[in-house]
């Protein structure tokens, strides 16, 4: 008796396991015409079952039986108890509630004249219309796609035009140029009388200012990437540093040649782009860079002159750009290795 039960269970399991495999094999054996005919029949069966399913959902929703299952809504019941997706539950509930007002909708769903997506488009408008007008709308939407039904609804119930609005246009970063030479002499005259320089001063806090220069690879010549949108004009002051001219620009920011008004020396200043200056990670990265450069000391590395709240200053070294240096040939590895070895030894001794 024990072995008979085991064999019986084994047979049931095989029957359930091979059911899907047998269906796939049957599809492979069918001819083209037979396969299309079988597919058409299955679609009709699916629509019939779909119509019956919507009718049952409408009845459960009308009786509020989902409350007996401790569910707050019909949608929650469909997703948590029936395990339908959100989209499946929404479309079927909309079709079920609309079918109470228009019972012919179930027949149209069963024979394929309407589909669930189309009913979901028409349902909000059908709730506002009279039954006679709504029935005519259902007849008008027979065998139409979802896009066509949206166009039809838009024609019957157009949305109001977008109201006019006013928004602030982003200010240009271009600074006005000095028109006459007399205007250039005016700041100097005011500085002698008031004891202060009236040169334009950059607002702090809007961008992080970093002075950048690499020995043997920096250049004081203008680059081809400089455009008219460079924000800092000649004469702009950043603390004790006065911008002389623009050197270049890239994806991170603009580079300027500046003059130290207190010590009478030239430095290189790199101004980060305004959108990058709002990134905390970028600000922290440049602060770490300043601390790292302060710990380095080698003839092949530019010297860090100072660091304040919103900018660091490094030496400006006359020479060619990095692109020009690489174009002449590869950089000797012994130069790079010597600088790395020197700073590595210095860092180990300091630690």
C-alpha positions in Angstrom: 0.0 0.0 0.0 2.9 2.3 0.8 4.5 1.8 -2.6 1.2 2.3 -4.5 0.6 5.7 -2.9 4.2 6.7 -3.8 3.7 5.6 -7.4 0.3 7.5 -7.5 1.9 10.7 -6.2 4.7 10.3 -8.7 2.3 10.0 -11.6 0.4 13.2 -10.5 3.6 15.1 -10.3 4.7 14.0 -13.8 1.3 14.9 -15.2 1.6 18.5 -13.8 5.2 18.8 -14.8 4.8 17.7 -18.4 1.7 19.7 -19.0 3.4 22.9 -20.2 6.0 20.9 -22.1 3.3 19.0 -23.9 1.6 22.3 -24.9 4.8 23.6 -26.4 5.3 20.4 -28.4 1.8 20.6 -29.7 2.4 24.2 -30.9 5.5 23.1 -32.8 3.6 20.3 -34.5 0.8 22.6 -35.7 0.8 23.9 -39.3 0.7 27.6 -39.9 -3.0 27.8 -40.6 -3.8 25.6 -37.6 -1.6 27.7 -35.3 -3.3 30.9 -36.4 -6.7 29.4 -35.9 -5.8 28.1 -32.5 -4.4 31.5 -31.5 -7.7 33.2 -32.6 -9.7 30.8 -30.4 -7.5 31.4 -27.4 -7.8 35.2 -27.8 -11.6 34.8 -27.8 -11.5 32.6 -24.7 -9.2 35.1 -23.0 -11.7 38.0 -23.8 -14.5 35.9 -22.5 -12.7 35.1 -19.2 -11.7 38.8 -19.0 -15.3 39.9 -19.2 -16.4 37.4 -16.6 -13.5 38.6 -14.3 -14.5 42.2 -14.6 -18.1 41.3 -13.8 -17.0 39.5 -10.7 -14.8 42.4 -9.6 -17.8 44.7 -10.1 -19.9 42.5 -7.8 -17.2 42.2 -5.1 -16.7 46.0 -5.2 -20.4 46.7 -5.0 -20.8 44.4 -2.0 -17.6 45.8 -0.4 -16.5 42.2 0.3 -12.9 43.4 0.4 -13.6 44.8 3.8 -14.2 41.3 5.1 -10.6 40.5 4.0 -9.4 43.4 6.1 -8.5 45.4 3.0 -9.1 49.2 2.9 -9.9 49.4 -0.8 -10.7 47.3 -3.8 -7.4 48.2 -5.3 -5.6 46.9 -2.3 -7.6 43.7 -2.4 -6.7 43.1 -6.1 -3.0 43.7 -5.5 -2.5 41.9 -2.2 -5.1 39.1 -2.3 -5.5 38.5 -6.0 -1.8 39.4 -6.7 -2.6 41.6 -9.7 -0.2 44.4 -10.6 -1.1 48.0 -10.0 -1.9 48.6 -13.7 -4.0 45.4 -14.0 -5.9 46.2 -10.9 -6.6 49.8 -12.0 -7.8 48.9 -15.4 -10.1 46.2 -14.3 -11.6 48.2 -11.4 -12.3 51.1 -13.8 -13.9 48.8 -16.3 -15.9 47.1 -13.5 -17.2 50.4 -12.0 -18.0 51.7 -15.5 -19.9 48.5 -16.4 -22.5 49.2 -13.6 -23.6 52.4 -15.5 -23.1 50.9 -18.9 -23.8 47.1 -18.8 -23.2 46.8 -22.6 -19.5 47.4 -21.9 -19.1 43.8 -20.7 -20.4 42.5 -24.0 -18.2 44.8 -26.0 -15.2 43.7 -23.9 -16.1 40.0 -24.5 -16.4 40.3 -28.3 -13.3 42.5 -28.6 -14.9 45.7 -29.7 -13.3 47.5 -26.7 -10.2 46.7 -24.7 -9.2 47.5 -21.1 -6.8 50.2 -22.0 -9.4 52.0 -24.1 -12.0 51.7 -21.3 -9.4 53.2 -18.9 -9.2 56.2 -21.2 -13.0 56.6 -21.7 -14.0 55.9 -18.1 -13.4 59.4 -16.6 -15.4 61.0 -19.4 -18.2 58.4 -19.3 -18.8 59.2 -15.6 -19.7 62.9 -16.5 -22.0 62.1 -19.5 -25.5 61.0 -19.6 -26.1 57.4 -20.3 -27.4 58.0 -23.8 -24.4 60.1 -24.7 -22.0 57.7 -23.0 -23.5 54.8 -25.0 -22.9 56.7 -28.2 -19.3 57.4 -27.1 -18.7 53.7 -26.5 -20.1 52.9 -30.0 -17.8 55.6 -31.4 -14.8 54.1 -29.8 -15.2 50.5 -31.2 -12.0 49.0 -32.5 -9.9 52.1 -31.8 -6.4 52.1 -30.3 -5.6 53.9 -27.1 -4.0 56.8 -28.9 -7.0 57.3 -31.1 -9.3 57.2 -28.1 -7.1 59.9 -26.4 -7.5 62.1 -29.4 -11.3 61.6 -29.3 -11.5 62.4 -25.6 -9.4 65.5 -26.2 -11.8 66.7 -28.9 -14.8 66.2 -26.7 -13.3 67.6 -23.5 -10.3 69.9 -24.4 -8.1 71.0 -21.6 -7.8 74.7 -20.8 -4.8 76.6 -22.3 -1.8 76.9 -20.1 -2.0 80.3 -18.3 0.8 82.8 -19.1 3.6 83.0 -16.6 6.7 85.1 -16.0 9.9 83.6 -15.0 13.3 85.1 -14.4 15.9 84.7 -17.1 19.3 83.6 -16.0 21.7 86.5 -15.8 24.6 86.5 -18.3 28.0 85.9 -17.0 29.5 88.4 -19.4 30.8 91.6 -17.8 30.6 94.9 -19.6 33.8 96.1 -21.0 35.3 99.5 -20.2 34.3 101.9 -23.0 36.7 104.8 -22.8 40.2 105.5 -21.4 38.8 108.1 -19.1 36.8 105.5 -17.3 40.0 103.5 -16.8 41.6 106.4 -15.1 38.7 107.0 -12.8 39.3 104.2 -10.3 42.9 105.3 -9.9 41.8 108.9 -9.1 39.3 107.6 -6.6 41.8 105.4 -4.9 44.2 108.3 -4.3 41.4 110.3 -2.6 39.7 107.7 -0.6 42.7 105.4 0.0 40.9 102.4 -1.5 40.8 100.8 -4.9 37.5 100.9 -6.7 38.3 98.0 -9.0 35.5 95.5 -9.4 35.5 92.9 -6.6 34.3 89.3 -7.2 31.6 88.1 -4.8 32.9 85.5 -2.5 30.8 82.4 -1.7 29.5 82.0 -5.3 32.6 80.1 -6.6 35.7 78.6 -5.2 38.9 80.2 -6.4 41.9 78.0 -6.8 45.3 79.1 -8.1 46.9 76.5 -10.2 50.3 76.2 -11.9 52.6 73.3 -12.8 56.3 74.0 -13.3 57.5 73.6 -16.9 53.9 72.9 -18.1 52.1 76.2 -17.3 51.7 78.9 -19.9 50.9 82.6 -19.8 49.7 82.6 -23.4 46.1 82.8 -24.2 44.5 79.4 -25.1 42.1 78.8 -28.0 39.4 77.8 -25.5 39.0 81.3 -24.1 35.7 82.8 -25.1 33.7 85.9 -24.4 31.8 84.4 -21.5 34.8 84.4 -19.1 33.3 86.0 -16.0 36.3 87.9 -14.5 37.4 91.0 -16.4 40.8 92.5 -16.2 41.0 94.5 -12.9 38.7 92.3 -10.9 40.0 91.8 -7.4 40.0 88.5 -5.4 41.2 89.6 -2.0 44.7 91.0 -2.5 45.0 89.5 -6.0 44.1 91.5 -9.1 43.2 89.6 -12.3 45.4 90.6 -15.2 44.2 88.4 -18.1 42.6 85.1 -18.9 44.9 82.2 -19.6 42.6 79.4 -20.6 39.3 77.5 -19.9 38.2 73.9 -19.6 35.5 71.7 -18.3 36.2 72.5 -14.7 36.7 76.3 -14.8 38.7 79.3 -16.1 42.4 80.0 -15.4 43.6 83.6 -15.0 46.9 85.4 -14.6 46.8 87.6 -11.5 49.0 90.0 -9.5 49.6 90.0 -5.8 49.1 93.7 -4.9 50.8 93.3 -1.5 54.0 91.4 -2.5 54.2 92.5 -6.1 54.4 89.1 -7.7 52.3 87.2 -10.3 50.3 84.1 -9.6 47.9 81.8 -11.5 44.3 81.6 -10.5 41.7 79.0 -11.5 38.1 79.8 -10.9 35.7 76.9 -10.8 32.5 77.0 -12.8 29.5 78.4 -10.9 27.5 75.1 -11.2 30.5 73.1 -9.8 31.1 75.5 -6.9 27.7 74.4 -5.4 28.8 70.8 -5.2 30.1 70.0 -1.7 32.2 67.1 -2.9 34.0 69.4 -5.4 34.7 71.9 -2.6 36.0 69.2 -0.3 38.1 67.8 -3.1 39.8 71.1 -3.8 40.4 71.7 -0.1 42.2 68.3 0.1 44.2 69.2 -2.9 45.4 72.4 -1.2 46.4 70.5 1.9 48.2 68.0 -0.2 50.1 70.6 -2.2 51.1 72.3 1.0 52.9 69.2 2.1 54.9 68.9 -1.2 58.2 70.6 -1.9 60.1 69.9 -5.1 61.5 71.9 -8.0 59.2 70.2 -10.4 56.1 71.0 -8.4 54.6 74.5 -8.1 54.8 76.2 -4.7 51.7 76.9 -2.8 51.7 80.5 -1.7 48.7 80.6 0.6 45.2 79.3 1.4 42.2 81.3 2.6 38.5 80.5 3.1 37.6 80.5 -0.6 40.8 80.3 -2.6 44.3 79.0 -2.7 47.3 80.7 -4.4 50.1 79.0 -6.2 53.1 80.2 -8.2 52.8 81.1 -11.9 55.7 79.6 -13.9 56.5 80.8 -17.4 56.6 78.0 -19.9 54.8 75.9 -22.4 51.5 74.1 -21.8 51.2 70.4 -21.0 49.8 69.7 -24.5 52.8 71.4 -26.1 55.2 69.5 -23.9 53.6 66.2 -24.7 53.6 67.0 -28.4 57.4 67.4 -28.3 57.8 63.9 -27.0 57.2 61.7 -23.9 58.2 63.1 -20.5 61.3 61.4 -19.1 60.4 58.9 -16.5 63.3 59.8 -14.3 62.0 63.4 -13.8 58.6 62.1 -12.6 60.2 59.3 -10.5 62.6 61.7 -8.9 59.8 64.1 -7.8 57.6 61.2 -6.5 60.5 59.7 -4.6 61.4 63.0 -3.0 57.9 63.7 -1.8 57.3 60.1 -0.7 60.4 60.2 1.4 59.4 63.6 2.8 55.9 62.3 3.7 57.4 59.2 5.4 59.8 61.3 7.5 57.1 63.7 8.6 54.8 60.9 9.6 
